[in-house]
């Protein structure tokens, strides 16, 4: 039973780690797209805008999940045992 608890906690942390990693990758992709546009590659302008929007949406989603996790933790801490 102890292993099951540790395994699920590890799985949850892996999910969070992978989500943060994916958000970071989307931001890096957006940064590269912006650099291409700044270098004069105007053909990639719409790709840059799409990459920026994907990065923004993923970041806002991650921030919302973070806030919900903090709220849940605070609610648990307020519970009387």
N, CA, C and O atoms as CSV, one atom per row, in Angstrom:
chain,resi,resn,atom,element,x,y,z
A,1,UNK,N,N,0.830,-1.188,0.000
A,1,UNK,CA,C,0.000,0.000,0.000
A,1,UNK,C,C,0.873,1.249,0.000
A,1,UNK,O,O,0.541,2.240,-0.651
A,2,UNK,N,N,1.977,1.207,0.720
A,2,UNK,CA,C,2.894,2.347,0.755
A,2,UNK,C,C,3.439,2.643,-0.638
A,2,UNK,O,O,3.586,3.804,-1.021
A,3,UNK,N,N,3.739,1.583,-1.397
A,3,UNK,CA,C,4.257,1.771,-2.749
A,3,UNK,C,C,3.217,2.414,-3.658
A,3,UNK,O,O,3.563,3.235,-4.508
A,4,UNK,N,N,1.962,2.056,-3.491
A,4,UNK,CA,C,0.911,2.637,-4.314
A,4,UNK,C,C,0.811,4.133,-4.074
A,4,UNK,O,O,0.656,4.907,-5.019
A,5,UNK,N,N,0.899,4.547,-2.814
A,5,UNK,CA,C,0.839,5.970,-2.494
A,5,UNK,C,C,2.020,6.702,-3.108
A,5,UNK,O,O,1.848,7.761,-3.712
A,6,UNK,N,N,3.208,6.152,-2.959
A,6,UNK,CA,C,4.404,6.778,-3.507
A,6,UNK,C,C,4.330,6.816,-5.026
A,6,UNK,O,O,4.696,7.818,-5.640
A,7,UNK,N,N,3.862,5.738,-5.635
A,7,UNK,CA,C,3.753,5.675,-7.088
A,7,UNK,C,C,2.795,6.709,-7.640
A,7,UNK,O,O,3.088,7.346,-8.652
A,8,UNK,N,N,1.651,6.886,-6.990
A,8,UNK,CA,C,0.693,7.864,-7.483
A,8,UNK,C,C,1.194,9.283,-7.259
A,8,UNK,O,O,0.945,10.165,-8.081
A,9,UNK,N,N,1.895,9.512,-6.157
A,9,UNK,CA,C,2.472,10.833,-5.916
A,9,UNK,C,C,3.542,11.122,-6.956
A,9,UNK,O,O,3.651,12.239,-7.462
A,10,UNK,N,N,4.331,10.100,-7.268
A,10,UNK,CA,C,5.363,10.256,-8.283
A,10,UNK,C,C,4.724,10.512,-9.643
A,10,UNK,O,O,5.206,11.347,-10.408
A,11,UNK,N,N,3.651,9.804,-9.944
A,11,UNK,CA,C,2.950,10.006,-11.206
A,11,UNK,C,C,2.394,11.410,-11.327
A,11,UNK,O,O,2.454,12.014,-12.398
A,12,UNK,N,N,1.852,11.934,-10.238
A,12,UNK,CA,C,1.301,13.285,-10.239
A,12,UNK,C,C,2.402,14.308,-10.462
A,12,UNK,O,O,2.237,15.246,-11.241
A,13,UNK,N,N,3.527,14.129,-9.777
A,13,UNK,CA,C,4.632,15.075,-9.961
A,13,UNK,C,C,5.189,14.984,-11.376
A,13,UNK,O,O,5.619,15.990,-11.939
A,14,UNK,N,N,5.185,13.779,-11.957
A,14,UNK,CA,C,5.634,13.627,-13.345
A,14,UNK,C,C,4.707,14.376,-14.302
A,14,UNK,O,O,5.165,15.021,-15.245
A,15,UNK,N,N,3.413,14.284,-14.050
A,15,UNK,CA,C,2.445,14.989,-14.893
A,15,UNK,C,C,2.677,16.494,-14.801
A,15,UNK,O,O,2.688,17.185,-15.820
A,16,UNK,N,N,2.862,17.000,-13.593
A,16,UNK,CA,C,3.113,18.433,-13.426
A,16,UNK,C,C,4.417,18.847,-14.099
A,16,UNK,O,O,4.472,19.869,-14.783
A,17,UNK,N,N,5.465,18.049,-13.902
A,17,UNK,CA,C,6.762,18.354,-14.501
A,17,UNK,C,C,6.653,18.400,-16.022
A,17,UNK,O,O,7.175,19.316,-16.658
A,18,UNK,N,N,5.976,17.415,-16.602
A,18,UNK,CA,C,5.823,17.376,-18.059
A,18,UNK,C,C,4.990,18.542,-18.579
A,18,UNK,O,O,5.260,19.064,-19.661
A,19,UNK,N,N,3.989,18.949,-17.821
A,19,UNK,CA,C,3.166,20.089,-18.229
A,19,UNK,C,C,3.987,21.374,-18.238
A,19,UNK,O,O,3.897,22.164,-19.178
A,20,UNK,N,N,4.780,21.582,-17.203
A,20,UNK,CA,C,5.633,22.775,-17.140
A,20,UNK,C,C,6.664,22.743,-18.268
A,20,UNK,O,O,6.958,23.768,-18.884
A,21,UNK,N,N,7.198,21.573,-18.523
A,21,UNK,CA,C,8.181,21.410,-19.597
A,21,UNK,C,C,7.558,21.751,-20.955
A,21,UNK,O,O,8.189,22.410,-21.782
A,22,UNK,N,N,6.335,21.308,-21.178
A,22,UNK,CA,C,5.645,21.587,-22.436
A,22,UNK,C,C,5.368,23.082,-22.595
A,22,UNK,O,O,5.529,23.628,-23.686
A,23,UNK,N,N,4.957,23.743,-21.522
A,23,UNK,CA,C,4.727,25.188,-21.572
A,23,UNK,C,C,6.033,25.903,-21.910
A,23,UNK,O,O,6.048,26.828,-22.722
A,24,UNK,N,N,7.113,25.477,-21.295
A,24,UNK,CA,C,8.419,26.070,-21.577
A,24,UNK,C,C,8.803,25.875,-23.044
A,24,UNK,O,O,9.311,26.796,-23.683
A,25,UNK,N,N,8.560,24.680,-23.573
A,25,UNK,CA,C,8.868,24.412,-24.980
A,25,UNK,C,C,8.050,25.302,-25.917
A,25,UNK,O,O,8.567,25.787,-26.923
A,26,UNK,N,N,6.789,25.515,-25.591
A,26,UNK,CA,C,5.949,26.386,-26.414
A,26,UNK,C,C,6.457,27.825,-26.395
A,26,UNK,O,O,6.414,28.515,-27.414
A,27,UNK,N,N,6.936,28.275,-25.242
A,27,UNK,CA,C,7.483,29.631,-25.150
A,27,UNK,C,C,8.783,29.753,-25.933
A,27,UNK,O,O,9.032,30.780,-26.564
A,28,UNK,N,N,9.600,28.728,-25.898
A,28,UNK,CA,C,10.842,28.749,-26.689
A,28,UNK,C,C,10.532,28.784,-28.181
A,28,UNK,O,O,11.180,29.506,-28.939
A,29,UNK,N,N,9.546,28.007,-28.597
A,29,UNK,CA,C,9.138,28.006,-30.002
A,29,UNK,C,C,8.643,29.386,-30.415
A,29,UNK,O,O,8.969,29.869,-31.499
A,30,UNK,N,N,7.861,30.017,-29.555
A,30,UNK,CA,C,7.363,31.363,-29.836
A,30,UNK,C,C,8.519,32.357,-29.923
A,30,UNK,O,O,8.526,33.223,-30.797
A,31,UNK,N,N,9.488,32.239,-29.030
A,31,UNK,CA,C,10.654,33.128,-29.068
A,31,UNK,C,C,11.413,32.989,-30.383
A,31,UNK,O,O,11.819,33.986,-30.980
A,32,UNK,N,N,11.600,31.753,-30.830
A,32,UNK,CA,C,12.301,31.520,-32.106
A,32,UNK,C,C,11.513,32.110,-33.270
A,32,UNK,O,O,12.094,32.692,-34.186
A,33,UNK,N,N,10.200,31.959,-33.235
A,33,UNK,CA,C,9.365,32.506,-34.303
A,33,UNK,C,C,9.459,34.029,-34.333
A,33,UNK,O,O,9.500,34.627,-35.408
A,34,UNK,N,N,9.493,34.651,-33.170
A,34,UNK,CA,C,9.623,36.109,-33.092
A,34,UNK,C,C,10.976,36.547,-33.640
A,34,UNK,O,O,11.065,37.541,-34.361
A,35,UNK,N,N,12.017,35.812,-33.302
A,35,UNK,CA,C,13.350,36.138,-33.818
A,35,UNK,C,C,13.386,36.045,-35.338
A,35,UNK,O,O,14.033,36.861,-35.994
A,36,UNK,N,N,12.699,35.061,-35.900
A,36,UNK,CA,C,12.630,34.943,-37.361
A,36,UNK,C,C,11.946,36.154,-37.984
A,36,UNK,O,O,12.397,36.665,-39.009
A,37,UNK,N,N,10.870,36.609,-37.372
A,37,UNK,CA,C,10.160,37.783,-37.880
A,37,UNK,C,C,11.056,39.012,-37.761
A,37,UNK,O,O,11.109,39.827,-38.682
A,38,UNK,N,N,11.756,39.155,-36.647
A,38,UNK,CA,C,12.653,40.294,-36.464
A,38,UNK,C,C,13.803,40.274,-37.466
A,38,UNK,O,O,14.330,41.323,-37.837
A,39,UNK,N,N,14.186,39.085,-37.899
A,39,UNK,CA,C,15.271,38.956,-38.876
A,39,UNK,C,C,14.787,39.279,-40.290
A,39,UNK,O,O,15.578,39.261,-41.233
A,40,UNK,N,N,13.510,39.571,-40.442
A,40,UNK,CA,C,12.993,39.967,-41.743
A,40,UNK,C,C,12.203,38.898,-42.455
A,40,UNK,O,O,11.783,39.108,-43.593
A,41,UNK,N,N,11.988,37.780,-41.838
A,41,UNK,CA,C,11.204,36.705,-42.443
A,41,UNK,C,C,9.722,36.988,-42.209
A,41,UNK,O,O,9.094,36.392,-41.334
A,42,UNK,N,N,9.178,37.901,-43.002
A,42,UNK,CA,C,7.782,38.305,-42.797
A,42,UNK,C,C,6.799,37.218,-43.203
A,42,UNK,O,O,5.634,37.265,-42.810
A,43,UNK,N,N,7.252,36.233,-43.987
A,43,UNK,CA,C,6.382,35.123,-44.357
A,43,UNK,C,C,5.980,34.295,-43.152
A,43,UNK,O,O,4.957,33.611,-43.183
A,44,UNK,N,N,6.773,34.349,-42.090
A,44,UNK,CA,C,6.488,33.580,-40.894
A,44,UNK,C,C,5.730,34.358,-39.838
A,44,UNK,O,O,5.638,33.934,-38.686
A,45,UNK,N,N,5.181,35.516,-40.242
A,45,UNK,CA,C,4.493,36.361,-39.266
A,45,UNK,C,C,3.286,35.657,-38.658
A,45,UNK,O,O,3.109,35.676,-37.440
A,46,UNK,N,N,2.463,35.044,-39.482
A,46,UNK,CA,C,1.268,34.395,-38.922
A,46,UNK,C,C,1.649,33.179,-38.081
A,46,UNK,O,O,0.966,32.879,-37.102
A,47,UNK,N,N,2.742,32.461,-38.445
A,47,UNK,CA,C,3.210,31.355,-37.605
A,47,UNK,C,C,3.684,31.870,-36.241
A,47,UNK,O,O,3.473,31.230,-35.211
A,48,UNK,N,N,4.328,33.041,-36.263
A,48,UNK,CA,C,4.802,33.632,-35.007
A,48,UNK,C,C,3.629,34.014,-34.113
A,48,UNK,O,O,3.662,33.799,-32.901
A,49,UNK,N,N,2.604,34.577,-34.715
A,49,UNK,CA,C,1.424,34.972,-33.935
A,49,UNK,C,C,0.732,33.741,-33.358
A,49,UNK,O,O,0.305,33.745,-32.203
A,50,UNK,N,N,0.624,32.694,-34.162
A,50,UNK,CA,C,0.008,31.453,-33.679
A,50,UNK,C,C,0.832,30.855,-32.545
A,50,UNK,O,O,0.278,30.411,-31.540
A,51,UNK,N,N,2.157,30.842,-32.704
A,51,UNK,CA,C,3.032,30.307,-31.654
A,51,UNK,C,C,2.901,31.117,-30.372
A,51,UNK,O,O,2.882,30.558,-29.275
A,52,UNK,N,N,2.810,32.441,-30.513
A,52,UNK,CA,C,2.629,33.295,-29.330
A,52,UNK,C,C,1.313,32.998,-28.626
A,52,UNK,O,O,1.268,32.924,-27.398
A,53,UNK,N,N,0.253,32.829,-29.387
A,53,UNK,CA,C,-1.053,32.532,-28.790
A,53,UNK,C,C,-1.058,31.176,-28.095
A,53,UNK,O,O,-1.619,31.032,-27.008
A,54,UNK,N,N,-0.432,30.179,-28.724
A,54,UNK,CA,C,-0.343,28.861,-28.085
A,54,UNK,C,C,0.412,28.958,-26.767
A,54,UNK,O,O,-0.007,28.386,-25.760
A,55,UNK,N,N,1.523,29.681,-26.776
A,55,UNK,CA,C,2.319,29.836,-25.560
A,55,UNK,C,C,1.529,30.576,-24.486
A,55,UNK,O,O,1.567,30.207,-23.313
A,56,UNK,N,N,0.815,31.620,-24.894
A,56,UNK,CA,C,0.031,32.404,-23.938
A,56,UNK,C,C,-1.096,31.574,-23.330
A,56,UNK,O,O,-1.306,31.600,-22.117
A,57,UNK,N,N,-1.815,30.844,-24.167
A,57,UNK,CA,C,-2.923,30.015,-23.673
A,57,UNK,C,C,-2.411,28.928,-22.736
A,57,UNK,O,O,-3.009,28.671,-21.691
A,58,UNK,N,N,-1.307,28.291,-23.111
A,58,UNK,CA,C,-0.766,27.227,-22.257
A,58,UNK,C,C,-0.289,27.783,-20.922
A,58,UNK,O,O,-0.466,27.145,-19.884
A,59,UNK,N,N,0.316,28.974,-20.944
A,59,UNK,CA,C,0.779,29.570,-19.694
A,59,UNK,C,C,-0.397,29.943,-18.799
A,59,UNK,O,O,-0.374,29.686,-17.596
A,60,UNK,N,N,-1.426,30.552,-19.392
A,60,UNK,CA,C,-2.592,30.924,-18.588
A,60,UNK,C,C,-3.295,29.700,-18.018
A,60,UNK,O,O,-3.789,29.733,-16.891
A,61,UNK,N,N,-3.341,28.622,-18.791
A,61,UNK,CA,C,-3.939,27.379,-18.302
A,61,UNK,C,C,-3.138,26.823,-17.136
A,61,UNK,O,O,-3.703,26.411,-16.122
A,62,UNK,N,N,-1.803,26.813,-17.286
A,62,UNK,CA,C,-0.941,26.325,-16.214
A,62,UNK,C,C,-1.108,27.180,-14.953
A,62,UNK,O,O,-1.134,26.653,-13.841
A,63,UNK,N,N,-1.219,28.482,-15.130
A,63,UNK,CA,C,-1.398,29.381,-13.992
A,63,UNK,C,C,-2.736,29.124,-13.293
A,63,UNK,O,O,-2.809,29.164,-12.065
A,64,UNK,N,N,-3.782,28.863,-14.058
A,64,UNK,CA,C,-5.090,28.556,-13.482
A,64,UNK,C,C,-5.045,27.258,-12.686
A,64,UNK,O,O,-5.592,27.179,-11.586
A,65,UNK,N,N,-4.394,26.244,-13.242
A,65,UNK,CA,C,-4.251,24.967,-12.531
A,65,UNK,C,C,-3.464,25.172,-11.249
A,65,UNK,O,O,-3.821,24.629,-10.203
A,66,UNK,N,N,-2.395,25.953,-11.326
A,66,UNK,CA,C,-1.585,26.247,-10.135
A,66,UNK,C,C,-2.443,26.909,-9.055
A,66,UNK,O,O,-2.385,26.526,-7.887
A,67,UNK,N,N,-3.230,27.895,-9.451
A,67,UNK,CA,C,-4.076,28.594,-8.486
A,67,UNK,C,C,-5.103,27.659,-7.856
A,67,UNK,O,O,-5.375,27.752,-6.659
A,68,UNK,N,N,-5.671,26.764,-8.651
A,68,UNK,CA,C,-6.639,25.799,-8.119
A,68,UNK,C,C,-5.967,24.833,-7.147
A,68,UNK,O,O,-6.548,24.474,-6.123
A,69,UNK,N,N,-4.747,24.412,-7.466
A,69,UNK,CA,C,-4.011,23.529,-6.551
A,69,UNK,C,C,-3.730,24.228,-5.224
A,69,UNK,O,O,-3.860,23.626,-4.159
A,70,UNK,N,N,-3.350,25.484,-5.293
A,70,UNK,CA,C,-3.083,26.241,-4.065
A,70,UNK,C,C,-4.363,26.404,-3.256
A,70,UNK,O,O,-4.348,26.255,-2.034
A,71,UNK,N,N,-5.468,26.709,-3.930
A,71,UNK,CA,C,-6.750,26.832,-3.229
A,71,UNK,C,C,-7.131,25.518,-2.551
A,71,UNK,O,O,-7.585,25.520,-1.406
A,72,UNK,N,N,-6.949,24.407,-3.245
A,72,UNK,CA,C,-7.279,23.101,-2.669
A,72,UNK,C,C,-6.397,22.809,-1.462
A,72,UNK,O,O,-6.878,22.315,-0.443
A,73,UNK,N,N,-5.112,23.112,-1.577
A,73,UNK,CA,C,-4.189,22.899,-0.457
A,73,UNK,C,C,-4.604,23.747,0.746
A,73,UNK,O,O,-4.627,23.258,1.875
A,74,UNK,N,N,-4.927,25.006,0.502
A,74,UNK,CA,C,-5.336,25.886,1.599
A,74,UNK,C,C,-6.627,25.398,2.244
A,74,UNK,O,O,-6.784,25.481,3.463
A,75,UNK,N,N,-7.540,24.896,1.444
A,75,UNK,CA,C,-8.795,24.355,1.978
A,75,UNK,C,C,-8.527,23.139,2.855
A,75,UNK,O,O,-9.132,22.994,3.918
A,76,UNK,N,N,-7.635,22.275,2.423
A,76,UNK,CA,C,-7.273,21.099,3.221
A,76,UNK,C,C,-6.625,21.530,4.529
A,76,UNK,O,O,-6.892,20.942,5.578
A,77,UNK,N,N,-5.782,22.544,4.475
A,77,UNK,CA,C,-5.098,23.009,5.685
A,77,UNK,C,C,-6.081,23.641,6.677
A,77,UNK,O,O,-5.827,23.642,7.882
A,78,UNK,N,N,-7.195,24.175,6.179
A,78,UNK,CA,C,-8.197,24.774,7.070
A,78,UNK,C,C,-9.094,23.732,7.727
A,78,UNK,O,O,-9.781,24.030,8.705
A,79,UNK,N,N,-9.092,22.522,7.200
A,79,UNK,CA,C,-9.948,21.472,7.762
A,79,UNK,C,C,-9.501,21.111,9.168
A,79,UNK,O,O,-8.309,21.035,9.464
A,80,UNK,N,N,-10.480,20.894,10.015
A,80,UNK,CA,C,-10.170,20.477,11.378
A,80,UNK,C,C,-10.190,18.960,11.446
A,80,UNK,O,O,-11.063,18.297,10.886
A,81,UNK,N,N,-9.203,18.439,12.146
A,81,UNK,CA,C,-9.089,16.977,12.252
A,81,UNK,C,C,-9.728,16.503,13.529
A,81,UNK,O,O,-9.737,15.303,13.806
